[in-house]
Amino acid sequence: MTESPAQGSETWVRDEKLGGLYVLHANGSRCADTALVDRAKTRSDQVHELARLEWPPPQQMTAVYEATVQARMPKPTHLTLSGGRLACPLLGGLGAVMDGDGEASDHVVRRYLYPDLNADGSLALDPDERLVWKWKSGSAKVYMVQGDDQLASSLVPGWGPRMGWTHCADDGGVGSSPTQIPGNLIDWTGRLTTTRLIYTARISVPAAVRQDYSLKLAMVSPALDELRATFRQVKRWQQRPTLFWGFHVRHEWVNHFGFARYPDRKKPLFGPLAPSDVIITGFRLPLGRTVRFHLPYHVGEPSSERVVADYRDAILADRPQVVVTGPNQHARQTTTPGVGLKKETEQATVWEVEGTVPYSLPATF
């Protein structure tokens, strides 16, 4: 570890066991706050230090860079988390862009927070991780639930089917903002493994508009690229031929899981549609709220009940100390975009999980 010069009662300490992240020490105690760079340095020095980093995903890197340049990085919370766990240092969302034309990252924080791909396009698995199920799917939804045990409560108003809530540091406004799941995504794929539930899709954008699309998603910061070019050659993200987007929920984070069904789903003018289920999973944030994921699962073989049963077994095998209770039944009215904004009833079967950790980093890797 190396320390920066103390500023008041705060010192940012670089921790090589965390991939070089800086951890805040205040009044002699280690806090949960982390940073990509030494935040005690001048803003100019921080910007140049950021330009040397290669491991953060492009959306998150751009978000931190822009916030640093504009002096709007969230202030440290000085919180401490159980077990010495640490807050995520990144802004910009729970999902990350992945380069399907390169090798998977070997940075411990990058691999812990986001899925990644091998050079052949296959999912990069962790050591001893094994695939349990894989299925084709549709666009995911991500919600902020208004309380850990209120899974049927009202959701953040005004969100469309591709809007989500991203959160990195805590749920008190630090590092949180609405974000858009990329709209030009195809080949959605869900995977259940022995350590996590993973959701990925391929970004499909015509080459002629790739640069505009990359800028729209904040995958590229021209100012950051220009600065990086003073240190090394940079292959711009919009020029990469194969890009993916995805997120995962590690079993050690999960605080609820289950499935939901829409038995009254109807197709306008042409009668009812076949039932289409969703796999539900979610985790707590450090200050108590819950992020909830809806992952479409088209009824077939294996059934959604079988996938969820295996999900439960995988959680218990990976985290034998946890306690799973339920299931609990929830029903709520939802509105599906389209002609007339159709009303539907979501009937959810949900299990609660106690003994896991909130979305955060381990004290060390």
Summary of the structure (lengths in Angstrom):
residues: 365
radius of gyration: 20.8
end to end distance: 14.2
largest distance: 69.2
contacts: 1135
relative contact order: 0.15
helix: 19%
strand: 37%
